[in-house]
Amino acid sequence: MGNAIHDKDLQITYLKNRLNMFLEVIDSMDPESTDLEDIDRLIGMLDDLEGKYERFKKDWKE
């Protein structure tokens, strides 16, 4: 498991990298062969990204 990120700039970089990874996955998908399991994985990725954002947002308020 990775170390916690406490620096705001590193947190934003982390979020940008995860969002770019998500976009790359979408770009690589073939609409003809995409199934519900693939969509569920995408939703999971977005849920994970939202969770990280919420965690980081608490740090930014402090």
CHARMM internal coordinates of N, CA and C (Angstrom, degrees):
IC EDIT
DIST 1 N 1 CA 1.4402
DIST 1 CA 1 C 1.5233
ANGL 1 N 1 CA 1 C 108.80
DIST 1 C 2 N 1.3217
ANGL 1 CA 1 C 2 N 117.72
DIHE 1 N 1 CA 1 C 2 N 144.88
DIST 2 N 2 CA 1.4536
ANGL 1 C 2 N 2 CA 121.67
DIHE 1 CA 1 C 2 N 2 CA -176.41
DIST 2 CA 2 C 1.5089
ANGL 2 N 2 CA 2 C 112.65
DIHE 1 C 2 N 2 CA 2 C -79.72
DIST 2 C 3 N 1.3197
ANGL 2 CA 2 C 3 N 114.50
DIHE 2 N 2 CA 2 C 3 N 169.48
DIST 3 N 3 CA 1.4578
ANGL 2 C 3 N 3 CA 121.15
DIHE 2 CA 2 C 3 N 3 CA 178.18
DIST 3 CA 3 C 1.5175
ANGL 3 N 3 CA 3 C 109.96
DIHE 2 C 3 N 3 CA 3 C -80.46
DIST 3 C 4 N 1.3311
ANGL 3 CA 3 C 4 N 115.79
DIHE 3 N 3 CA 3 C 4 N 153.03
DIST 4 N 4 CA 1.4608
ANGL 3 C 4 N 4 CA 120.72
DIHE 3 CA 3 C 4 N 4 CA 177.29
DIST 4 CA 4 C 1.5221
ANGL 4 N 4 CA 4 C 109.46
DIHE 3 C 4 N 4 CA 4 C -68.52
DIST 4 C 5 N 1.3318
ANGL 4 CA 4 C 5 N 115.55
DIHE 4 N 4 CA 4 C 5 N 144.93
DIST 5 N 5 CA 1.4552
ANGL 4 C 5 N 5 CA 121.48
DIHE 4 CA 4 C 5 N 5 CA 178.53
DIST 5 CA 5 C 1.5186
ANGL 5 N 5 CA 5 C 107.39
DIHE 4 C 5 N 5 CA 5 C -105.54
DIST 5 C 6 N 1.3447
ANGL 5 CA 5 C 6 N 116.76
DIHE 5 N 5 CA 5 C 6 N 122.42
DIST 6 N 6 CA 1.4557
ANGL 5 C 6 N 6 CA 120.34
DIHE 5 CA 5 C 6 N 6 CA -177.56
DIST 6 CA 6 C 1.5221
ANGL 6 N 6 CA 6 C 112.70
DIHE 5 C 6 N 6 CA 6 C -112.55
DIST 6 C 7 N 1.3088
ANGL 6 CA 6 C 7 N 118.53
DIHE 6 N 6 CA 6 C 7 N -16.93
DIST 7 N 7 CA 1.4563
ANGL 6 C 7 N 7 CA 122.65
DIHE 6 CA 6 C 7 N 7 CA -179.70
DIST 7 CA 7 C 1.5282
ANGL 7 N 7 CA 7 C 109.97
DIHE 6 C 7 N 7 CA 7 C -80.69
DIST 7 C 8 N 1.3396
ANGL 7 CA 7 C 8 N 116.98
DIHE 7 N 7 CA 7 C 8 N 127.91
DIST 8 N 8 CA 1.4687
ANGL 7 C 8 N 8 CA 120.74
DIHE 7 CA 7 C 8 N 8 CA -175.38
DIST 8 CA 8 C 1.5303
ANGL 8 N 8 CA 8 C 111.74
DIHE 7 C 8 N 8 CA 8 C -58.89
DIST 8 C 9 N 1.3212
ANGL 8 CA 8 C 9 N 118.00
DIHE 8 N 8 CA 8 C 9 N -42.04
DIST 9 N 9 CA 1.4671
ANGL 8 C 9 N 9 CA 120.57
DIHE 8 CA 8 C 9 N 9 CA 179.92
DIST 9 CA 9 C 1.5253
ANGL 9 N 9 CA 9 C 111.41
DIHE 8 C 9 N 9 CA 9 C -62.77
DIST 9 C 10 N 1.3161
ANGL 9 CA 9 C 10 N 116.64
DIHE 9 N 9 CA 9 C 10 N -40.51
DIST 10 N 10 CA 1.4714
ANGL 9 C 10 N 10 CA 120.37
DIHE 9 CA 9 C 10 N 10 CA 177.85
DIST 10 CA 10 C 1.5208
ANGL 10 N 10 CA 10 C 111.16
DIHE 9 C 10 N 10 CA 10 C -68.92
DIST 10 C 11 N 1.3222
ANGL 10 CA 10 C 11 N 116.65
DIHE 10 N 10 CA 10 C 11 N -34.48
DIST 11 N 11 CA 1.4586
ANGL 10 C 11 N 11 CA 120.12
DIHE 10 CA 10 C 11 N 11 CA 177.60
DIST 11 CA 11 C 1.5284
ANGL 11 N 11 CA 11 C 110.59
DIHE 10 C 11 N 11 CA 11 C -64.93
DIST 11 C 12 N 1.3221
ANGL 11 CA 11 C 12 N 116.47
DIHE 11 N 11 CA 11 C 12 N -43.69
DIST 12 N 12 CA 1.4655
ANGL 11 C 12 N 12 CA 120.16
DIHE 11 CA 11 C 12 N 12 CA 179.17
DIST 12 CA 12 C 1.5225
ANGL 12 N 12 CA 12 C 110.05
DIHE 11 C 12 N 12 CA 12 C -65.44
DIST 12 C 13 N 1.3149
ANGL 12 CA 12 C 13 N 117.26
DIHE 12 N 12 CA 12 C 13 N -41.10
DIST 13 N 13 CA 1.4634
ANGL 12 C 13 N 13 CA 120.96
DIHE 12 CA 12 C 13 N 13 CA 177.08
DIST 13 CA 13 C 1.5213
ANGL 13 N 13 CA 13 C 110.25
DIHE 12 C 13 N 13 CA 13 C -60.89
DIST 13 C 14 N 1.3234
ANGL 13 CA 13 C 14 N 117.05
DIHE 13 N 13 CA 13 C 14 N -42.32
DIST 14 N 14 CA 1.4602
ANGL 13 C 14 N 14 CA 121.75
DIHE 13 CA 13 C 14 N 14 CA 177.94
DIST 14 CA 14 C 1.5277
ANGL 14 N 14 CA 14 C 110.27
DIHE 13 C 14 N 14 CA 14 C -58.93
DIST 14 C 15 N 1.3393
ANGL 14 CA 14 C 15 N 116.84
DIHE 14 N 14 CA 14 C 15 N -48.51
DIST 15 N 15 CA 1.4615
ANGL 14 C 15 N 15 CA 120.82
DIHE 14 CA 14 C 15 N 15 CA -179.46
DIST 15 CA 15 C 1.5227
ANGL 15 N 15 CA 15 C 111.30
DIHE 14 C 15 N 15 CA 15 C -61.95
DIST 15 C 16 N 1.3254
ANGL 15 CA 15 C 16 N 117.22
DIHE 15 N 15 CA 15 C 16 N -41.50
DIST 16 N 16 CA 1.4685
ANGL 15 C 16 N 16 CA 120.83
DIHE 15 CA 15 C 16 N 16 CA 178.25
DIST 16 CA 16 C 1.5231
ANGL 16 N 16 CA 16 C 110.85
DIHE 15 C 16 N 16 CA 16 C -62.43
DIST 16 C 17 N 1.3214
ANGL 16 CA 16 C 17 N 116.72
DIHE 16 N 16 CA 16 C 17 N -43.43
DIST 17 N 17 CA 1.4684
ANGL 16 C 17 N 17 CA 120.37
DIHE 16 CA 16 C 17 N 17 CA 179.83
DIST 17 CA 17 C 1.5214
ANGL 17 N 17 CA 17 C 111.34
DIHE 16 C 17 N 17 CA 17 C -63.77
DIST 17 C 18 N 1.3329
ANGL 17 CA 17 C 18 N 117.24
DIHE 17 N 17 CA 17 C 18 N -42.21
DIST 18 N 18 CA 1.4642
ANGL 17 C 18 N 18 CA 120.22
DIHE 17 CA 17 C 18 N 18 CA 179.01
DIST 18 CA 18 C 1.5261
ANGL 18 N 18 CA 18 C 111.23
DIHE 17 C 18 N 18 CA 18 C -66.06
DIST 18 C 19 N 1.3341
ANGL 18 CA 18 C 19 N 116.76
DIHE 18 N 18 CA 18 C 19 N -37.97
DIST 19 N 19 CA 1.4600
ANGL 18 C 19 N 19 CA 120.00
DIHE 18 CA 18 C 19 N 19 CA 178.21
DIST 19 CA 19 C 1.5232
ANGL 19 N 19 CA 19 C 110.31
DIHE 18 C 19 N 19 CA 19 C -66.69
DIST 19 C 20 N 1.3236
ANGL 19 CA 19 C 20 N 117.03
DIHE 19 N 19 CA 19 C 20 N -41.58
DIST 20 N 20 CA 1.4644
ANGL 19 C 20 N 20 CA 120.27
DIHE 19 CA 19 C 20 N 20 CA 177.08
DIST 20 CA 20 C 1.5197
ANGL 20 N 20 CA 20 C 111.36
DIHE 19 C 20 N 20 CA 20 C -62.43
DIST 20 C 21 N 1.3367
ANGL 20 CA 20 C 21 N 117.14
DIHE 20 N 20 CA 20 C 21 N -39.05
DIST 21 N 21 CA 1.4557
ANGL 20 C 21 N 21 CA 120.96
DIHE 20 CA 20 C 21 N 21 CA 177.57
DIST 21 CA 21 C 1.5306
ANGL 21 N 21 CA 21 C 109.69
DIHE 20 C 21 N 21 CA 21 C -62.45
DIST 21 C 22 N 1.3286
ANGL 21 CA 21 C 22 N 116.77
DIHE 21 N 21 CA 21 C 22 N -42.45
DIST 22 N 22 CA 1.4582
ANGL 21 C 22 N 22 CA 121.67
DIHE 21 CA 21 C 22 N 22 CA 177.88
DIST 22 CA 22 C 1.5312
ANGL 22 N 22 CA 22 C 110.15
DIHE 21 C 22 N 22 CA 22 C -59.93
DIST 22 C 23 N 1.3264
ANGL 22 CA 22 C 23 N 116.95
DIHE 22 N 22 CA 22 C 23 N -45.94
DIST 23 N 23 CA 1.4644
ANGL 22 C 23 N 23 CA 121.02
DIHE 22 CA 22 C 23 N 23 CA -179.69
DIST 23 CA 23 C 1.5305
ANGL 23 N 23 CA 23 C 111.63
DIHE 22 C 23 N 23 CA 23 C -63.77
DIST 23 C 24 N 1.3316
ANGL 23 CA 23 C 24 N 116.81
DIHE 23 N 23 CA 23 C 24 N -37.56
DIST 24 N 24 CA 1.4612
ANGL 23 C 24 N 24 CA 120.25
DIHE 23 CA 23 C 24 N 24 CA 177.86
DIST 24 CA 24 C 1.5330
ANGL 24 N 24 CA 24 C 110.89
DIHE 23 C 24 N 24 CA 24 C -64.62
DIST 24 C 25 N 1.3218
ANGL 24 CA 24 C 25 N 116.40
DIHE 24 N 24 CA 24 C 25 N -39.28
DIST 25 N 25 CA 1.4706
ANGL 24 C 25 N 25 CA 119.94
DIHE 24 CA 24 C 25 N 25 CA 178.44
DIST 25 CA 25 C 1.5248
ANGL 25 N 25 CA 25 C 109.19
DIHE 24 C 25 N 25 CA 25 C -63.05
DIST 25 C 26 N 1.3249
ANGL 25 CA 25 C 26 N 117.10
DIHE 25 N 25 CA 25 C 26 N -45.55
DIST 26 N 26 CA 1.4667
ANGL 25 C 26 N 26 CA 120.19
DIHE 25 CA 25 C 26 N 26 CA 178.89
DIST 26 CA 26 C 1.5211
ANGL 26 N 26 CA 26 C 110.69
DIHE 25 C 26 N 26 CA 26 C -60.70
DIST 26 C 27 N 1.3254
ANGL 26 CA 26 C 27 N 116.90
DIHE 26 N 26 CA 26 C 27 N -45.55
DIST 27 N 27 CA 1.4707
ANGL 26 C 27 N 27 CA 120.51
DIHE 26 CA 26 C 27 N 27 CA -179.37
DIST 27 CA 27 C 1.5245
ANGL 27 N 27 CA 27 C 112.20
DIHE 26 C 27 N 27 CA 27 C -61.39
DIST 27 C 28 N 1.3213
ANGL 27 CA 27 C 28 N 116.36
DIHE 27 N 27 CA 27 C 28 N -30.19
DIST 28 N 28 CA 1.4682
ANGL 27 C 28 N 28 CA 119.73
DIHE 27 CA 27 C 28 N 28 CA -176.51
DIST 28 CA 28 C 1.5343
ANGL 28 N 28 CA 28 C 112.22
DIHE 27 C 28 N 28 CA 28 C -84.13
DIST 28 C 29 N 1.3064
ANGL 28 CA 28 C 29 N 117.27
DIHE 28 N 28 CA 28 C 29 N -8.83
DIST 29 N 29 CA 1.4700
ANGL 28 C 29 N 29 CA 120.23
DIHE 28 CA 28 C 29 N 29 CA -176.61
DIST 29 CA 29 C 1.5240
ANGL 29 N 29 CA 29 C 111.13
DIHE 28 C 29 N 29 CA 29 C -79.89
DIST 29 C 30 N 1.3197
ANGL 29 CA 29 C 30 N 114.41
DIHE 29 N 29 CA 29 C 30 N 140.89
DIST 30 N 30 CA 1.4616
ANGL 29 C 30 N 30 CA 121.57
DIHE 29 CA 29 C 30 N 30 CA 175.36
DIST 30 CA 30 C 1.5262
ANGL 30 N 30 CA 30 C 107.81
DIHE 29 C 30 N 30 CA 30 C -96.00
DIST 30 C 31 N 1.3271
ANGL 30 CA 30 C 31 N 117.65
DIHE 30 N 30 CA 30 C 31 N 116.24
DIST 31 N 31 CA 1.4702
ANGL 30 C 31 N 31 CA 119.66
DIHE 30 CA 30 C 31 N 31 CA -177.91
DIST 31 CA 31 C 1.5249
ANGL 31 N 31 CA 31 C 113.42
DIHE 30 C 31 N 31 CA 31 C -55.95
DIST 31 C 32 N 1.3057
ANGL 31 CA 31 C 32 N 117.03
DIHE 31 N 31 CA 31 C 32 N -30.56
DIST 32 N 32 CA 1.4684
ANGL 31 C 32 N 32 CA 120.45
DIHE 31 CA 31 C 32 N 32 CA -178.48
DIST 32 CA 32 C 1.5234
ANGL 32 N 32 CA 32 C 112.85
DIHE 31 C 32 N 32 CA 32 C -71.67
DIST 32 C 33 N 1.3311
ANGL 32 CA 32 C 33 N 116.98
DIHE 32 N 32 CA 32 C 33 N -27.58
DIST 33 N 33 CA 1.4696
ANGL 32 C 33 N 33 CA 119.17
DIHE 32 CA 32 C 33 N 33 CA -176.38
DIST 33 CA 33 C 1.5325
ANGL 33 N 33 CA 33 C 113.10
DIHE 32 C 33 N 33 CA 33 C -111.85
DIST 33 C 34 N 1.3230
ANGL 33 CA 33 C 34 N 117.63
DIHE 33 N 33 CA 33 C 34 N 4.15
DIST 34 N 34 CA 1.4597
ANGL 33 C 34 N 34 CA 120.78
DIHE 33 CA 33 C 34 N 34 CA 179.47
DIST 34 CA 34 C 1.5200
ANGL 34 N 34 CA 34 C 109.47
DIHE 33 C 34 N 34 CA 34 C -75.83
DIST 34 C 35 N 1.3436
ANGL 34 CA 34 C 35 N 115.41
DIHE 34 N 34 CA 34 C 35 N 132.89
DIST 35 N 35 CA 1.4631
ANGL 34 C 35 N 35 CA 119.08
DIHE 34 CA 34 C 35 N 35 CA 179.66
DIST 35 CA 35 C 1.5340
ANGL 35 N 35 CA 35 C 109.98
DIHE 34 C 35 N 35 CA 35 C -120.51
DIST 35 C 36 N 1.3130
ANGL 35 CA 35 C 36 N 116.14
DIHE 35 N 35 CA 35 C 36 N -178.03
DIST 36 N 36 CA 1.4606
ANGL 35 C 36 N 36 CA 120.75
DIHE 35 CA 35 C 36 N 36 CA -176.94
DIST 36 CA 36 C 1.5232
ANGL 36 N 36 CA 36 C 112.77
DIHE 35 C 36 N 36 CA 36 C -61.93
DIST 36 C 37 N 1.3103
ANGL 36 CA 36 C 37 N 117.16
DIHE 36 N 36 CA 36 C 37 N -33.27
DIST 37 N 37 CA 1.4654
ANGL 36 C 37 N 37 CA 120.89
DIHE 36 CA 36 C 37 N 37 CA 178.49
DIST 37 CA 37 C 1.5302
ANGL 37 N 37 CA 37 C 110.07
DIHE 36 C 37 N 37 CA 37 C -62.85
DIST 37 C 38 N 1.3326
ANGL 37 CA 37 C 38 N 117.12
DIHE 37 N 37 CA 37 C 38 N -39.73
DIST 38 N 38 CA 1.4627
ANGL 37 C 38 N 38 CA 121.19
DIHE 37 CA 37 C 38 N 38 CA 177.31
DIST 38 CA 38 C 1.5322
ANGL 38 N 38 CA 38 C 110.83
DIHE 37 C 38 N 38 CA 38 C -63.89
DIST 38 C 39 N 1.3236
ANGL 38 CA 38 C 39 N 116.05
DIHE 38 N 38 CA 38 C 39 N -42.56
DIST 39 N 39 CA 1.4633
ANGL 38 C 39 N 39 CA 120.57
DIHE 38 CA 38 C 39 N 39 CA 179.08
DIST 39 CA 39 C 1.5219
ANGL 39 N 39 CA 39 C 110.07
DIHE 38 C 39 N 39 CA 39 C -65.12
DIST 39 C 40 N 1.3108
ANGL 39 CA 39 C 40 N 117.64
DIHE 39 N 39 CA 39 C 40 N -39.71
DIST 40 N 40 CA 1.4622
ANGL 39 C 40 N 40 CA 121.20
DIHE 39 CA 39 C 40 N 40 CA 177.17
DIST 40 CA 40 C 1.5275
ANGL 40 N 40 CA 40 C 111.49
DIHE 39 C 40 N 40 CA 40 C -61.50
DIST 40 C 41 N 1.3335
ANGL 40 CA 40 C 41 N 116.42
DIHE 40 N 40 CA 40 C 41 N -39.00
DIST 41 N 41 CA 1.4736
ANGL 40 C 41 N 41 CA 119.85
DIHE 40 CA 40 C 41 N 41 CA 177.07
DIST 41 CA 41 C 1.5216
ANGL 41 N 41 CA 41 C 110.62
DIHE 40 C 41 N 41 CA 41 C -64.13
DIST 41 C 42 N 1.3353
ANGL 41 CA 41 C 42 N 116.94
DIHE 41 N 41 CA 41 C 42 N -40.80
DIST 42 N 42 CA 1.4711
ANGL 41 C 42 N 42 CA 120.34
DIHE 41 CA 41 C 42 N 42 CA 177.88
DIST 42 CA 42 C 1.5242
ANGL 42 N 42 CA 42 C 110.80
DIHE 41 C 42 N 42 CA 42 C -62.60
DIST 42 C 43 N 1.3148
ANGL 42 CA 42 C 43 N 116.48
DIHE 42 N 42 CA 42 C 43 N -43.60
DIST 43 N 43 CA 1.4589
ANGL 42 C 43 N 43 CA 120.27
DIHE 42 CA 42 C 43 N 43 CA 178.60
DIST 43 CA 43 C 1.5284
ANGL 43 N 43 CA 43 C 110.35
DIHE 42 C 43 N 43 CA 43 C -62.91
DIST 43 C 44 N 1.3203
ANGL 43 CA 43 C 44 N 116.86
DIHE 43 N 43 CA 43 C 44 N -38.82
DIST 44 N 44 CA 1.4621
ANGL 43 C 44 N 44 CA 121.31
DIHE 43 CA 43 C 44 N 44 CA 176.47
DIST 44 CA 44 C 1.5183
ANGL 44 N 44 CA 44 C 111.74
DIHE 43 C 44 N 44 CA 44 C -62.28
DIST 44 C 45 N 1.3286
ANGL 44 CA 44 C 45 N 116.30
DIHE 44 N 44 CA 44 C 45 N -41.33
DIST 45 N 45 CA 1.4643
ANGL 44 C 45 N 45 CA 119.92
DIHE 44 CA 44 C 45 N 45 CA 178.12
DIST 45 CA 45 C 1.5297
ANGL 45 N 45 CA 45 C 110.43
DIHE 44 C 45 N 45 CA 45 C -62.10
DIST 45 C 46 N 1.3277
ANGL 45 CA 45 C 46 N 116.27
DIHE 45 N 45 CA 45 C 46 N -42.88
DIST 46 N 46 CA 1.4705
ANGL 45 C 46 N 46 CA 119.78
DIHE 45 CA 45 C 46 N 46 CA 178.69
DIST 46 CA 46 C 1.5279
ANGL 46 N 46 CA 46 C 111.30
DIHE 45 C 46 N 46 CA 46 C -65.87
DIST 46 C 47 N 1.3266
ANGL 46 CA 46 C 47 N 116.91
DIHE 46 N 46 CA 46 C 47 N -39.52
DIST 47 N 47 CA 1.4638
ANGL 46 C 47 N 47 CA 120.39
DIHE 46 CA 46 C 47 N 47 CA 177.41
DIST 47 CA 47 C 1.5272
ANGL 47 N 47 CA 47 C 111.15
DIHE 46 C 47 N 47 CA 47 C -61.74
DIST 47 C 48 N 1.3359
ANGL 47 CA 47 C 48 N 116.47
DIHE 47 N 47 CA 47 C 48 N -42.91
DIST 48 N 48 CA 1.4650
ANGL 47 C 48 N 48 CA 120.87
DIHE 47 CA 47 C 48 N 48 CA 177.96
DIST 48 CA 48 C 1.5283
ANGL 48 N 48 CA 48 C 110.90
DIHE 47 C 48 N 48 CA 48 C -62.50
DIST 48 C 49 N 1.3307
ANGL 48 CA 48 C 49 N 115.82
DIHE 48 N 48 CA 48 C 49 N -43.13
DIST 49 N 49 CA 1.4641
ANGL 48 C 49 N 49 CA 120.71
DIHE 48 CA 48 C 49 N 49 CA 179.57
DIST 49 CA 49 C 1.5242
ANGL 49 N 49 CA 49 C 110.41
DIHE 48 C 49 N 49 CA 49 C -63.72
DIST 49 C 50 N 1.3118
ANGL 49 CA 49 C 50 N 117.17
DIHE 49 N 49 CA 49 C 50 N -42.58
DIST 50 N 50 CA 1.4630
ANGL 49 C 50 N 50 CA 120.59
DIHE 49 CA 49 C 50 N 50 CA 178.46
DIST 50 CA 50 C 1.5338
ANGL 50 N 50 CA 50 C 110.65
DIHE 49 C 50 N 50 CA 50 C -63.43
DIST 50 C 51 N 1.3314
ANGL 50 CA 50 C 51 N 116.78
DIHE 50 N 50 CA 50 C 51 N -40.27
DIST 51 N 51 CA 1.4610
ANGL 50 C 51 N 51 CA 120.61
DIHE 50 CA 50 C 51 N 51 CA 178.17
DIST 51 CA 51 C 1.5143
ANGL 51 N 51 CA 51 C 112.22
DIHE 50 C 51 N 51 CA 51 C -61.11
DIST 51 C 52 N 1.3270
ANGL 51 CA 51 C 52 N 116.37
DIHE 51 N 51 CA 51 C 52 N -43.53
DIST 52 N 52 CA 1.4640
ANGL 51 C 52 N 52 CA 120.10
DIHE 51 CA 51 C 52 N 52 CA 177.72
DIST 52 CA 52 C 1.5252
ANGL 52 N 52 CA 52 C 110.58
DIHE 51 C 52 N 52 CA 52 C -63.32
DIST 52 C 53 N 1.3314
ANGL 52 CA 52 C 53 N 116.07
DIHE 52 N 52 CA 52 C 53 N -43.28
DIST 53 N 53 CA 1.4589
ANGL 52 C 53 N 53 CA 119.84
DIHE 52 CA 52 C 53 N 53 CA 179.35
DIST 53 CA 53 C 1.5280
ANGL 53 N 53 CA 53 C 110.78
DIHE 52 C 53 N 53 CA 53 C -59.17
DIST 53 C 54 N 1.3232
ANGL 53 CA 53 C 54 N 116.72
DIHE 53 N 53 CA 53 C 54 N -45.62
DIST 54 N 54 CA 1.4616
ANGL 53 C 54 N 54 CA 120.86
DIHE 53 CA 53 C 54 N 54 CA -179.83
DIST 54 CA 54 C 1.5308
ANGL 54 N 54 CA 54 C 110.63
DIHE 53 C 54 N 54 CA 54 C -61.78
DIST 54 C 55 N 1.3152
ANGL 54 CA 54 C 55 N 116.84
DIHE 54 N 54 CA 54 C 55 N -40.58
DIST 55 N 55 CA 1.4633
ANGL 54 C 55 N 55 CA 120.80
DIHE 54 CA 54 C 55 N 55 CA 178.35
DIST 55 CA 55 C 1.5253
ANGL 55 N 55 CA 55 C 110.81
DIHE 54 C 55 N 55 CA 55 C -64.75
DIST 55 C 56 N 1.3444
ANGL 55 CA 55 C 56 N 116.14
DIHE 55 N 55 CA 55 C 56 N -44.75
DIST 56 N 56 CA 1.4593
ANGL 55 C 56 N 56 CA 120.11
DIHE 55 CA 55 C 56 N 56 CA -179.94
DIST 56 CA 56 C 1.5265
ANGL 56 N 56 CA 56 C 110.63
DIHE 55 C 56 N 56 CA 56 C -66.70
DIST 56 C 57 N 1.3159
ANGL 56 CA 56 C 57 N 117.17
DIHE 56 N 56 CA 56 C 57 N -37.85
DIST 57 N 57 CA 1.4646
ANGL 56 C 57 N 57 CA 121.96
DIHE 56 CA 56 C 57 N 57 CA -177.96
DIST 57 CA 57 C 1.5331
ANGL 57 N 57 CA 57 C 110.27
DIHE 56 C 57 N 57 CA 57 C -58.68
DIST 57 C 58 N 1.3250
ANGL 57 CA 57 C 58 N 117.31
DIHE 57 N 57 CA 57 C 58 N -37.28
DIST 58 N 58 CA 1.4541
ANGL 57 C 58 N 58 CA 121.03
DIHE 57 CA 57 C 58 N 58 CA 176.99
DIST 58 CA 58 C 1.5278
ANGL 58 N 58 CA 58 C 110.69
DIHE 57 C 58 N 58 CA 58 C -62.30
DIST 58 C 59 N 1.3360
ANGL 58 CA 58 C 59 N 117.01
DIHE 58 N 58 CA 58 C 59 N -39.70
DIST 59 N 59 CA 1.4644
ANGL 58 C 59 N 59 CA 121.01
DIHE 58 CA 58 C 59 N 59 CA 177.35
DIST 59 CA 59 C 1.5254
ANGL 59 N 59 CA 59 C 111.04
DIHE 58 C 59 N 59 CA 59 C -62.88
DIST 59 C 60 N 1.3220
ANGL 59 CA 59 C 60 N 116.34
DIHE 59 N 59 CA 59 C 60 N -37.96
DIST 60 N 60 CA 1.4614
ANGL 59 C 60 N 60 CA 120.61
DIHE 59 CA 59 C 60 N 60 CA -175.09
DIST 60 CA 60 C 1.5219
ANGL 60 N 60 CA 60 C 111.83
DIHE 59 C 60 N 60 CA 60 C -70.52
DIST 60 C 61 N 1.3303
ANGL 60 CA 60 C 61 N 117.48
DIHE 60 N 60 CA 60 C 61 N -24.55
DIST 61 N 61 CA 1.4631
ANGL 60 C 61 N 61 CA 120.71
DIHE 60 CA 60 C 61 N 61 CA 179.65
DIST 61 CA 61 C 1.5111
ANGL 61 N 61 CA 61 C 111.65
DIHE 60 C 61 N 61 CA 61 C -76.56
DIST 61 C 62 N 1.3206
ANGL 61 CA 61 C 62 N 116.47
DIHE 61 N 61 CA 61 C 62 N -21.52
DIST 62 N 62 CA 1.4749
ANGL 61 C 62 N 62 CA 120.65
DIHE 61 CA 61 C 62 N 62 CA -177.28
DIST 62 CA 62 C 1.5015
ANGL 62 N 62 CA 62 C 112.18
DIHE 61 C 62 N 62 CA 62 C -77.71
END
COOR INIT
IC SEED 1 N 1 CA 1 C
IC BUILD
